[in-house]
Amino acid sequence: AQSVTQLDSQVPVFEEAPVELRCNYSSSVSVYLFWYVQYPNQGLQLLLKYLSGSTLVKGINGFEAEFNKSQTSFHLRKPSVHISDTAEYFCAVTNTNAGKSTFGDGTTLTVKP
Amino acid sequence: EPEVTQTPSHQVTQMGQEVILRCVPISNHLYFYWYRQILGQKVEFLVSFYNNEISEKSEIFDDQFSVERPDGSNFTLKIRSTKLEDSAMYFCASSEEPLGNEQFFGPGTRLTVL
């Protein structure tokens, strides 16, 4: 079994400030890790993913995340946010032996002017 | 850029009625999934499908649910007798491979059961 915990349900931040959205996971087997963004009334868009290799992965829209195996974390970061980054962000894991994804509860990022 | 499409975008139905949600996965993808998201909650896995059969299903996916790939392009989710608690956004996804590959999500169908 696997689970995902997103530690912050809501993150308010001012425009151009840095942001970190935290994600921890648990699994008895190796996993792949993903971050998705969901804008209001829209579907899920992949921001970035970690499969193997470098633990620092860069995604779209200036986001990056670092996989930390010892801390079982995959925190999402952006050095300077824009108003347009306001959205719901979901961390997800996929068991390397199975295809389904398990999602966290989501973090609402609100960027204020 | 190829994308997953879903129809309808919004479905309103009466409790007890059957609904069919339709998805057209990306054409060269072989693995298909349904997820649901109850309003304000997280995305939950329902079922995965490969080679014309269910690969895995969650406890949510009970006998009221079924999936089908009726032709070479569509992938459907049927709910036989809808309940109020089936109201949610339903997302279809597809991937080239099942393991670690990106699942491409459709825009979702919002199902409202009255």
Interface residues (C-beta under 8 A of the other chain):
Chain A: Y32 F34 Y36 Q42 G43 L44 Q45 L46 K49 L51 F90 A92 T94 T96 N97 A98 G99 K100 S101 T102 F103 G104 D105 G106
Chain B: Y31 Y33 Y35 Q41 K42 V43 E44 F45 S48 Y50 S55 E56 S58 F91 S95 P98 L99 G100 E102 Q103 F104 F105 G106 P107 G108
